[in-house]
Amino acid sequence: MASTRPKSVDRLVKPGRIRTVLTTLGREIVQDIIPVGSALSPEPELEARFGVGRGVVREAIKTLAAKGLVSVRPRHGTHVLPRHEWSLLDRDVLGWLVGQDEPDRDLLLAVQEVRSIIEPAAAALAAERATKNDRRRIKTALAAMEAAQDQSSATAADKAFHLAILDATHNPVLQGFRGAIDTILSTVFLVAIGSAGWFKDNLPNHVAAARAIESGDAEKARAAMEQVLGYTKFKLASRTTTIAAAEPRAARKTTGTSKRNTSVNGRKHHAS
């Protein structure tokens, strides 16, 4: 009996060991510490580095390969693939990319561009297809946004709002973007906004989207979501991370051109 215990313990901790190796190597690849085209260290060196067995290293590398970060060829080793091969909407890959000290702003803008294509259409579909339960989820998320008192609760509620709309499309392909949007929203909020002061002004566009979905008006839902996302793109394109915390004061001092960029039909644009 005593002889079987270490194996049991090893089985319990092995997933955690795989995750540690996977996360470390993944971050090193996306941060160009292990450059594109270069080979990963041989298995024995990785085993020694992380203090794990061959099975752990192989599982981690297998997962990196599944995410498109590396290619594994017998007798040729494991090499880092170009970025266009990476699964950029994979939750882990996206998290490693945007989780750096200085997030990749070009990547955030690229993802925001994809959101601007997907989410307005998703809102329109939700207006047409949402069930009673779907509408209740959207309302609940909106109520949580209205009640939020800090950045953390506001972000969580806003993510719930967007994900509830994706689910309300009842399209499994669109729902496949949940992980990417969940991951990207936290970083987008921090980079584009950087302050909890923006949140009250953010609500009207979300309210408009929720009401349009509730009433089954697909075009109004689409337009409202376009306004929600348009301002985020503006923030990401025009701001730097270092001045993000000063956003509320800076917004009041914008030029006439900036004001035109943040207003549509007399209503402010807002980010998320």
Backbone as numpy.savetxt, mean C-alpha at the origin, in Angstrom:
# Nx Ny Nz CAx CAy CAz Cx Cy Cz
10.31 -39.49 24.28 9.51 -38.28 24.28 10.35 -37.02 24.28
11.40 -37.03 25.14 12.27 -35.86 25.20 12.97 -35.63 23.88
13.26 -36.70 23.15 14.00 -36.57 21.90 13.19 -35.90 20.80
11.86 -35.94 20.90 11.02 -35.33 19.85 10.76 -33.85 20.11
11.00 -33.37 21.30 10.66 -32.00 21.65 11.42 -30.94 20.82
12.77 -31.09 20.64 13.46 -30.08 19.84 12.90 -29.93 18.44
12.50 -31.06 17.80 11.94 -30.98 16.46 10.63 -30.20 16.47
9.82 -30.42 17.52 8.55 -29.71 17.63 8.79 -28.21 17.77
9.76 -27.84 18.62 10.08 -26.43 18.82 10.59 -25.84 17.51
11.45 -26.60 16.79 11.99 -26.11 15.53 10.88 -25.85 14.51
9.88 -26.74 14.51 8.78 -26.53 13.56 8.01 -25.26 13.89
7.92 -24.94 15.19 7.19 -23.75 15.59 7.91 -22.47 15.19
9.25 -22.48 15.31 9.98 -21.24 15.06 10.41 -21.12 13.60
10.37 -22.19 12.83 10.86 -22.16 11.46 10.17 -21.10 10.59
8.83 -20.96 10.64 8.21 -19.89 9.84 8.76 -18.51 10.17
9.03 -18.27 11.46 9.60 -16.99 11.84 11.00 -16.81 11.30
11.78 -17.89 11.25 13.12 -17.82 10.69 13.07 -17.56 9.19
12.15 -18.22 8.51 12.00 -17.99 7.07 11.65 -16.53 6.81
10.74 -16.00 7.60 10.31 -14.60 7.44 11.49 -13.65 7.66
12.32 -13.94 8.64 13.48 -13.08 8.91 14.43 -13.06 7.73
14.75 -14.25 7.20 15.66 -14.33 6.05 15.02 -13.66 4.83
13.75 -13.95 4.59 13.04 -13.39 3.45 13.02 -11.86 3.51
12.64 -11.32 4.66 12.52 -9.86 4.80 13.87 -9.17 4.65
14.89 -9.74 5.27 16.22 -9.12 5.18 16.73 -9.11 3.75
16.66 -10.26 3.07 17.14 -10.32 1.69 16.26 -9.47 0.76
14.95 -9.50 0.98 14.05 -8.69 0.16 14.36 -7.21 0.26
14.57 -6.72 1.47 14.89 -5.31 1.65 16.24 -4.96 1.03
17.20 -5.85 1.16 18.52 -5.59 0.59 18.45 -5.53 -0.93
17.59 -6.34 -1.52 17.44 -6.33 -2.98 16.77 -5.03 -3.44
15.65 -4.66 -2.82 14.93 -3.47 -3.29 15.68 -2.19 -2.99
16.55 -2.22 -1.98 17.35 -1.03 -1.65 18.67 -1.02 -2.41
18.85 -1.98 -3.32 20.03 -2.04 -4.19 21.31 -2.35 -3.43
21.17 -2.88 -2.22 22.35 -3.37 -1.49 22.86 -4.63 -2.19
21.92 -5.43 -2.69 22.25 -6.54 -3.58 21.74 -6.10 -4.95
22.61 -5.60 -5.82 22.16 -4.97 -7.07 21.55 -5.95 -8.06
20.77 -5.38 -8.98 20.20 -6.16 -10.08 21.32 -6.85 -10.85
21.13 -8.13 -11.14 22.11 -8.90 -11.90 23.13 -9.61 -11.05
23.29 -9.18 -9.81 24.28 -9.83 -8.95 23.72 -11.12 -8.36
24.62 -11.95 -7.87 24.23 -13.23 -7.30 24.10 -13.12 -5.79
23.11 -13.81 -5.23 23.01 -13.91 -3.79 24.17 -14.77 -3.29
24.52 -14.59 -2.05 25.57 -15.42 -1.45 25.19 -16.89 -1.55
26.16 -17.78 -1.65 25.84 -19.21 -1.68 25.09 -19.65 -0.42
24.33 -20.72 -0.55 23.51 -21.20 0.56 24.30 -21.37 1.86
25.49 -22.00 1.84 26.22 -22.16 3.10 26.53 -20.84 3.80
26.84 -19.80 3.00 27.13 -18.50 3.59 25.87 -17.88 4.20
24.73 -18.03 3.53 23.47 -17.52 4.08 23.08 -18.27 5.34
23.31 -19.58 5.34 23.02 -20.38 6.54 23.84 -19.87 7.72
25.12 -19.60 7.47 25.98 -19.12 8.55 25.60 -17.71 8.97
25.26 -16.88 8.01 24.91 -15.49 8.32 23.69 -15.41 9.22
22.65 -16.18 8.89 21.39 -16.09 9.63 21.27 -17.13 10.74
22.22 -18.06 10.80 22.15 -19.09 11.83 20.98 -20.02 11.65
20.71 -20.39 10.41 19.56 -21.26 10.10 20.03 -22.42 9.24
19.14 -23.37 9.04 19.45 -24.52 8.21 19.17 -24.27 6.74
19.59 -25.23 5.93 19.44 -25.11 4.48 17.97 -24.98 4.08
17.09 -25.72 4.76 15.67 -25.67 4.41 15.08 -24.27 4.56
15.50 -23.54 5.59 15.00 -22.18 5.81 15.46 -21.27 4.68
16.75 -21.36 4.33 17.29 -20.52 3.27 16.59 -20.82 1.95
16.39 -22.09 1.65 15.76 -22.46 0.38 14.31 -21.99 0.31
13.60 -22.07 1.41 12.21 -21.59 1.41 12.15 -20.08 1.20
13.07 -19.35 1.83 13.10 -17.90 1.67 13.41 -17.53 0.22
14.38 -18.21 -0.38 14.75 -17.92 -1.76 13.62 -18.31 -2.72
12.95 -19.42 -2.41 11.82 -19.83 -3.23 10.73 -18.75 -3.22
10.50 -18.13 -2.07 9.50 -17.07 -1.97 9.94 -15.83 -2.72
11.23 -15.48 -2.62 11.74 -14.34 -3.38 11.56 -14.56 -4.88
11.78 -15.80 -5.32 11.60 -16.12 -6.73 10.14 -16.00 -7.14
9.24 -16.43 -6.26 7.81 -16.34 -6.56 7.36 -14.89 -6.67
8.05 -13.99 -5.98 7.72 -12.57 -6.02 8.44 -11.86 -7.17
9.20 -12.60 -7.95 9.86 -12.05 -9.12 11.16 -11.31 -8.85
11.69 -11.40 -7.62 12.90 -10.66 -7.29 14.17 -11.38 -7.74
14.12 -12.69 -7.79 15.33 -13.45 -8.15 14.98 -14.58 -9.10
15.99 -15.04 -9.82 15.87 -16.25 -10.63 16.80 -17.30 -10.05
16.34 -18.52 -10.03 17.14 -19.61 -9.48 17.40 -20.61 -10.60
18.66 -20.78 -10.93 19.03 -21.71 -12.00 20.09 -22.68 -11.47
19.86 -23.98 -11.63 20.84 -24.97 -11.18 22.21 -24.69 -11.79
23.23 -24.75 -10.96 24.63 -24.57 -11.36 24.96 -23.14 -11.78
23.98 -22.24 -11.74 24.24 -20.84 -12.06 24.00 -19.92 -10.86
23.40 -20.45 -9.83 23.14 -19.66 -8.64 21.84 -18.87 -8.70
21.67 -17.99 -7.73 20.47 -17.17 -7.60 20.83 -15.72 -7.90
20.20 -15.14 -8.90 20.53 -13.79 -9.33 19.32 -12.85 -9.20
19.61 -11.59 -8.89 18.57 -10.57 -8.75 18.07 -10.15 -10.13
16.75 -10.15 -10.29 16.13 -9.79 -11.56 15.89 -8.27 -11.64
15.73 -7.73 -12.85 15.40 -6.30 -13.01 14.06 -5.97 -12.36
13.89 -4.71 -12.02 12.68 -4.30 -11.30 11.41 -4.60 -12.08
11.47 -4.52 -13.42 10.23 -4.76 -14.18 9.75 -6.20 -14.04
10.58 -7.08 -13.51 10.18 -8.46 -13.26 9.53 -8.63 -11.89
9.71 -7.66 -11.00 9.23 -7.78 -9.63 7.70 -7.68 -9.57
7.11 -8.36 -8.64 5.66 -8.27 -8.42 5.41 -7.04 -7.55
5.33 -5.89 -8.19 5.29 -4.63 -7.45 4.01 -4.43 -6.64
2.96 -5.18 -6.95 1.74 -5.06 -6.16 1.66 -6.13 -5.08
2.71 -6.94 -4.96 2.79 -7.89 -3.86 2.95 -7.13 -2.56
2.23 -7.54 -1.52 2.24 -6.81 -0.25 3.65 -6.68 0.32
4.43 -7.76 0.29 5.79 -7.72 0.84 6.69 -6.81 0.01
6.68 -7.00 -1.30 7.56 -6.22 -2.17 7.26 -4.74 -2.05
5.99 -4.40 -2.08 5.59 -3.01 -1.96 5.99 -2.45 -0.60
5.80 -3.26 0.43 6.17 -2.83 1.78 7.67 -2.58 1.91
8.47 -3.44 1.31 9.93 -3.24 1.35 10.33 -1.98 0.59
9.66 -1.72 -0.51 10.00 -0.56 -1.33 9.62 0.75 -0.65
8.42 0.82 -0.11 7.95 2.09 0.46 8.28 2.21 1.94
8.80 1.16 2.53 9.10 1.18 3.96 10.48 1.69 4.28
11.17 2.24 3.29 12.50 2.77 3.53 12.41 4.11 4.25
13.56 4.57 4.78 13.59 5.86 5.48 13.09 6.97 4.57
13.47 6.92 3.30 12.98 7.88 2.32 12.23 7.10 1.25
10.91 7.05 1.34 10.13 6.26 0.39 10.39 6.66 -1.05
10.27 5.71 -1.93 10.46 5.92 -3.36 9.26 6.70 -3.90
9.45 8.02 -4.05 8.33 8.87 -4.43 7.83 8.54 -5.84
8.75 8.19 -6.74 8.31 7.84 -8.10 7.43 6.60 -8.07
7.78 5.64 -7.21 6.96 4.44 -7.10 5.60 4.79 -6.52
5.58 5.66 -5.50 4.30 6.06 -4.90 3.41 6.73 -5.95
4.00 7.57 -6.78 3.23 8.23 -7.83 2.73 7.22 -8.85
3.56 6.22 -9.15 3.14 5.19 -10.10 1.98 4.38 -9.54
2.06 4.03 -8.26 0.97 3.28 -7.64 -0.28 4.15 -7.55
-0.09 5.44 -7.24 -1.23 6.35 -7.18 -1.90 6.46 -8.54
-1.10 6.41 -9.61 -1.64 6.45 -10.95 -2.51 5.22 -11.21
-2.03 4.07 -10.74 -2.82 2.84 -10.88 -4.10 2.94 -10.07
-4.00 3.51 -8.86 -5.21 3.70 -8.05 -6.22 4.59 -8.76
-5.71 5.63 -9.44 -6.63 6.55 -10.12 -7.35 5.88 -11.28
-6.78 4.80 -11.79 -7.44 4.03 -12.84 -8.44 3.06 -12.23
-8.05 2.43 -11.14 -8.83 1.34 -10.56 -9.96 1.82 -9.66
-9.65 2.71 -8.71 -10.62 3.00 -7.65 -11.84 3.80 -8.10
-11.73 4.77 -9.01 -12.97 5.40 -9.47 -13.90 4.40 -10.16
-13.32 3.51 -10.97 -14.13 2.47 -11.61 -14.72 1.52 -10.56
-13.93 1.23 -9.53 -14.43 0.36 -8.47 -15.59 1.03 -7.73
-15.50 2.32 -7.50 -16.59 3.04 -6.83 -17.86 3.00 -7.68
-17.69 3.15 -9.00 -18.84 3.08 -9.89 -19.48 1.69 -9.85
-18.65 0.65 -9.88 -19.18 -0.72 -9.79 -19.86 -0.96 -8.45
-19.26 -0.42 -7.39 -19.85 -0.59 -6.06 -21.24 0.04 -6.00
-21.39 1.18 -6.66 -22.71 1.83 -6.69 -23.75 0.93 -7.35
-23.31 0.15 -8.31 -24.23 -0.73 -9.04 -24.44 -2.07 -8.34
-23.44 -2.54 -7.60 -23.46 -3.91 -7.10 -23.50 -4.07 -5.59
-23.29 -3.01 -4.85 -23.17 -3.14 -3.40 -24.42 -3.76 -2.77
-24.19 -4.70 -1.88 -25.29 -5.29 -1.12 -25.56 -4.43 0.11
-26.59 -4.80 0.82 -26.91 -4.08 2.06 -25.74 -4.15 3.03
-25.11 -5.30 3.12 -23.97 -5.46 4.01 -22.78 -4.63 3.53
-22.56 -4.57 2.22 -21.48 -3.75 1.68 -21.67 -2.29 2.04
-22.90 -1.80 1.86 -23.17 -0.39 2.16 -22.99 -0.12 3.66
-23.36 -1.10 4.47 -23.18 -0.93 5.92 -21.70 -0.84 6.26
-20.87 -1.66 5.62 -19.43 -1.59 5.87 -18.86 -0.24 5.48
-19.29 0.29 4.34 -18.80 1.59 3.88 -19.23 2.68 4.86
-20.48 2.62 5.30 -20.98 3.61 6.27 -20.23 3.53 7.58
-19.95 2.31 8.03 -19.24 2.11 9.29 -17.83 2.70 9.21
-17.16 2.46 8.08 -15.81 3.01 7.90 -15.86 4.54 7.86
-16.86 5.08 7.18 -17.00 6.53 7.11 -17.25 7.12 8.49
-18.10 6.47 9.27 -18.37 6.93 10.63 -17.10 6.90 11.48
-16.28 5.87 11.28 -15.02 5.79 12.01 -14.07 6.91 11.59
-14.10 7.27 10.31 -13.29 8.40 9.85 -13.75 9.69 10.53
-15.05 9.87 10.61 -15.60 11.09 11.22 -15.28 11.17 12.72
-15.16 9.99 13.35 -14.91 9.96 14.79 -13.43 9.91 15.13
-12.57 9.74 14.15 -11.14 9.57 14.39 -10.55 10.79 15.10
-9.71 10.51 16.09 -9.10 11.58 16.86 -7.59 11.68 16.66
-7.00 10.74 15.94 -5.55 10.78 15.74 -5.21 10.17 14.37
-3.94 10.31 13.99 -3.50 9.86 12.67 -3.69 8.36 12.50
-3.40 7.60 13.55 -3.49 6.14 13.45 -4.92 5.67 13.20
-5.86 6.18 13.99 -7.25 5.75 13.82 -7.83 6.29 12.50
-7.40 7.49 12.11 -7.87 8.05 10.84 -7.40 7.21 9.66
-6.14 6.81 9.69 -5.59 6.00 8.62 -6.29 4.65 8.54
-6.48 4.03 9.71 -7.14 2.72 9.74 -8.56 2.81 9.18
-9.28 3.85 9.56 -10.65 4.02 9.08 -10.69 4.30 7.58
-9.76 5.12 7.10 -9.73 5.45 5.68 -9.39 4.22 4.85
-8.47 3.40 5.33 -8.15 2.16 4.63 -9.37 1.26 4.59
-10.07 1.16 5.71 -11.27 0.32 5.75 -12.31 0.80 4.74
-12.41 2.10 4.58 -13.35 2.70 3.63 -13.02 2.26 2.19
-11.77 2.44 1.80 -11.36 2.10 0.44 -11.47 0.60 0.18
-11.09 -0.21 1.16 -11.14 -1.65 0.97 -12.58 -2.15 0.92
-13.46 -1.52 1.68 -14.87 -1.90 1.64 -15.46 -1.62 0.26
-15.03 -0.54 -0.37 -15.52 -0.22 -1.71 -15.00 -1.24 -2.72
-13.73 -1.61 -2.61 -13.20 -2.65 -3.50 -13.99 -3.95 -3.34
-14.26 -4.33 -2.11 -15.01 -5.57 -1.88 -16.43 -5.48 -2.43
-16.99 -4.27 -2.41 -18.37 -4.09 -2.87 -18.51 -4.23 -4.38
-17.38 -4.28 -5.11 -17.46 -4.51 -6.55 -17.82 -5.96 -6.86
-17.53 -6.85 -5.91 -17.73 -8.30 -6.10 -16.99 -8.81 -7.34
-15.88 -8.15 -7.63 -15.00 -8.57 -8.72 -13.72 -9.11 -8.10
-13.45 -10.40 -8.22 -12.30 -10.99 -7.54 -10.96 -10.43 -8.00
-10.87 -9.96 -9.24 -9.62 -9.37 -9.72 -9.37 -8.04 -9.04
-10.40 -7.20 -8.97 -10.27 -5.93 -8.26 -9.97 -6.16 -6.79
-10.61 -7.15 -6.20 -10.37 -7.45 -4.80 -8.93 -7.90 -4.56
-8.28 -8.37 -5.62 -6.89 -8.78 -5.51 -5.95 -7.62 -5.25
-6.43 -6.39 -5.43 -5.60 -5.21 -5.16 -5.68 -4.79 -3.70
-6.44 -5.50 -2.89 -6.61 -5.11 -1.49 -5.27 -4.97 -0.77
-4.42 -6.00 -0.92 -3.15 -5.99 -0.20 -2.28 -4.81 -0.59
-2.23 -4.52 -1.88 -1.41 -3.41 -2.36 -1.94 -2.08 -1.83
-3.25 -1.90 -1.90 -3.82 -0.63 -1.45 -3.69 -0.48 0.06
-3.88 -1.57 0.78 -3.70 -1.55 2.23 -2.29 -1.10 2.58
-1.30 -1.66 1.89 0.09 -1.33 2.16 0.43 0.10 1.76
-0.02 0.52 0.60 0.38 1.82 0.08 -0.27 2.98 0.82
-1.49 2.79 1.32 -2.21 3.91 1.94 -1.46 4.49 3.15
-0.92 3.63 3.99 -0.21 4.13 5.16 0.94 5.04 4.78
1.73 4.62 3.79 2.87 5.42 3.36 2.42 6.67 2.63
1.40 6.55 1.79 0.87 7.72 1.08 0.44 8.79 2.06
-0.26 8.38 3.13 -0.72 9.36 4.11 0.46 10.08 4.76
1.49 9.32 5.12 2.62 9.91 5.81 3.41 10.85 4.90
3.57 10.46 3.63 4.36 11.28 2.72 3.57 12.47 2.20
2.32 12.24 1.83 1.53 13.31 1.21 0.95 14.26 2.24
0.66 13.76 3.41 -0.02 14.59 4.40 0.89 14.95 5.57
1.36 13.94 6.28 2.32 14.18 7.35 1.73 14.85 8.57
0.43 15.05 8.64 -0.19 15.71 9.78 -1.64 15.29 9.89
-2.12 15.18 11.13 -3.52 14.80 11.33 -4.47 15.96 11.04
-3.96 17.18 10.90 -4.81 18.34 10.72 -5.62 18.35 9.44
-5.16 17.59 8.46 -5.84 17.57 7.17 -7.14 16.78 7.19
-7.34 15.94 8.21 -8.33 14.88 8.07 -9.76 15.38 8.02
-10.11 16.38 8.80 -11.48 16.88 8.77 -11.84 17.41 7.39
-10.89 18.06 6.75 -11.15 18.58 5.41 -11.21 17.47 4.37
-10.76 16.30 4.75 -10.74 15.17 3.82 -12.11 14.51 3.69
-12.95 14.70 4.67 -14.20 13.94 4.74 -15.22 14.21 3.64
-15.42 15.44 3.17 -16.51 15.68 2.21 -16.46 14.82 0.96
-15.29 14.60 0.39 -15.21 13.77 -0.80 -15.56 12.32 -0.51
-15.16 11.84 0.66 -15.51 10.47 1.06 -17.02 10.35 1.28
-17.59 11.38 1.91 -19.03 11.39 2.13 -19.76 11.35 0.79
-19.28 12.14 -0.17 -19.91 12.18 -1.49 -19.85 10.81 -2.17
-18.71 10.14 -2.04 -18.58 8.81 -2.64 -19.52 7.82 -1.97
-19.57 7.86 -0.64 -20.44 6.93 0.09 -21.91 7.17 -0.25
-22.31 8.42 -0.35 -23.71 8.73 -0.68 -24.06 8.29 -2.09
-23.12 8.47 -3.01 -23.37 8.05 -4.39 -23.51 6.54 -4.49
-22.68 5.82 -3.75 -22.78 4.36 -3.73 -24.11 3.93 -3.09
-24.47 4.60 -2.02 -25.72 4.29 -1.33 -26.92 4.49 -2.26
-26.87 5.55 -3.07 -28.00 5.85 -3.95 -27.94 5.12 -5.28
-26.83 4.40 -5.51 -26.69 3.66 -6.75 -26.30 4.51 -7.95
-25.73 5.70 -7.70 -25.35 6.60 -8.79 -23.88 6.34 -9.14
-23.66 5.56 -10.17 -22.31 5.14 -10.53 -21.43 6.31 -10.95
-21.97 7.24 -11.75 -21.14 8.33 -12.25 -20.75 9.30 -11.14
-21.65 9.56 -10.21 -21.29 10.43 -9.09 -20.26 9.76 -8.19
-20.39 8.44 -8.03 -19.42 7.71 -7.22 -18.04 7.78 -7.86
-18.00 7.61 -9.17 -16.74 7.69 -9.90 -16.11 9.08 -9.74
-16.92 10.12 -9.93 -16.41 11.49 -9.85 -15.91 11.81 -8.44
-16.63 11.36 -7.43 -16.20 11.63 -6.06 -14.88 10.96 -5.75
-14.71 9.72 -6.21 -13.45 9.02 -5.96 -12.31 9.66 -6.74
-12.59 10.18 -7.91 -11.55 10.89 -8.67 -11.07 12.10 -7.89
-11.97 12.80 -7.22 -11.57 13.94 -6.42 -10.76 13.51 -5.21
-11.16 12.41 -4.59 -10.41 11.90 -3.44 -8.96 11.62 -3.85
-8.78 10.98 -4.99 -7.45 10.55 -5.41 -6.64 11.64 -6.09
-7.33 12.59 -6.74 -6.62 13.64 -7.47 -5.74 14.48 -6.58
-6.26 14.79 -5.41 -5.47 15.64 -4.51 -4.27 14.88 -3.95
-4.41 13.59 -3.74 -3.28 12.79 -3.26 -2.13 12.87 -4.26
-2.46 12.72 -5.52 -1.43 12.79 -6.56 -0.77 14.16 -6.55
-1.57 15.20 -6.38 -1.04 16.56 -6.32 -0.06 16.69 -5.15
-0.43 16.16 -3.99 0.43 16.25 -2.82 1.73 15.49 -3.04
1.63 14.29 -3.55 2.82 13.48 -3.76 3.76 14.11 -4.78
3.19 14.75 -5.79 4.01 15.34 -6.85 4.66 16.64 -6.40
4.04 17.37 -5.49 4.50 18.73 -5.20 5.22 18.88 -3.86
5.06 17.89 -2.98 5.61 18.06 -1.64 6.87 17.24 -1.43
7.65 17.60 -0.45 8.79 16.81 -0.02 8.48 16.29 1.37
9.06 15.17 1.72 8.80 14.55 3.01 9.16 15.48 4.16
10.21 16.27 3.98 10.70 17.08 5.09 9.76 18.20 5.49
8.89 18.66 4.55 7.98 19.75 4.90 6.56 19.24 5.09
6.37 17.92 5.09 5.02 17.37 5.17 4.31 17.78 6.44
5.06 17.87 7.56 4.42 18.17 8.83 3.84 19.58 8.85
4.32 20.47 7.96 3.84 21.85 7.92 2.69 22.04 6.95
2.10 20.98 6.46 1.08 21.04 5.40 -0.08 21.97 5.68
-0.73 21.91 6.87 -1.92 22.76 7.06 -1.61 24.25 6.87
-0.45 24.72 7.45 -0.10 26.13 7.32 0.32 26.45 5.91
1.10 25.55 5.31 1.57 25.80 3.96 0.42 25.84 2.97
-0.60 25.01 3.19 -1.73 24.95 2.27 -2.46 26.29 2.22
-2.49 26.98 3.36 -3.20 28.27 3.40 -2.42 29.36 2.66
-1.12 29.10 2.41 -0.28 30.11 1.77 0.01 29.79 0.31
-0.69 28.83 -0.25 -0.44 28.45 -1.64 -0.78 29.59 -2.58
-0.19 29.57 -3.76 -0.45 30.60 -4.75 -1.79 30.37 -5.40
-2.18 31.32 -6.24 -3.44 31.17 -6.95 -3.46 29.92 -7.78
-2.29 29.57 -8.39 -2.21 28.35 -9.20 -2.46 27.14 -8.34
-1.81 27.11 -7.15 -2.00 25.97 -6.25 -3.43 25.87 -5.81
-4.04 27.01 -5.55 -5.43 26.98 -5.10 -6.33 26.43 -6.19
-6.02 26.78 -7.45 -6.83 26.22 -8.52 -6.66 24.71 -8.60
-5.46 24.23 -8.29 -5.21 22.80 -8.33 -5.93 22.06 -7.23
-6.28 22.77 -6.15 -6.90 22.10 -5.02 -8.38 22.40 -4.91
-8.96 22.89 -5.99 -10.38 23.19 -5.94 -11.07 22.75 -7.20
-12.19 22.09 -7.06 -13.00 21.68 -8.19 -14.45 21.98 -7.86
-15.08 22.78 -8.69 -16.47 23.16 -8.46 -16.67 23.78 -7.08
-15.67 24.57 -6.64 -15.83 25.26 -5.38 -15.55 24.40 -4.17
-15.20 23.13 -4.36 -14.97 22.23 -3.24 -13.50 21.85 -3.18
-12.92 21.82 -2.02 -11.52 21.44 -1.89 -11.34 19.98 -2.29
-10.16 19.72 -2.88 -9.73 18.34 -3.10 -9.10 17.84 -1.82
-9.14 16.56 -1.59 -8.58 16.00 -0.38 -7.86 14.71 -0.67
-6.96 14.35 0.23 -6.08 13.21 -0.07 -6.49 11.95 0.65
-6.38 10.87 -0.03 -6.33 9.50 0.47 -6.35 8.60 -0.73
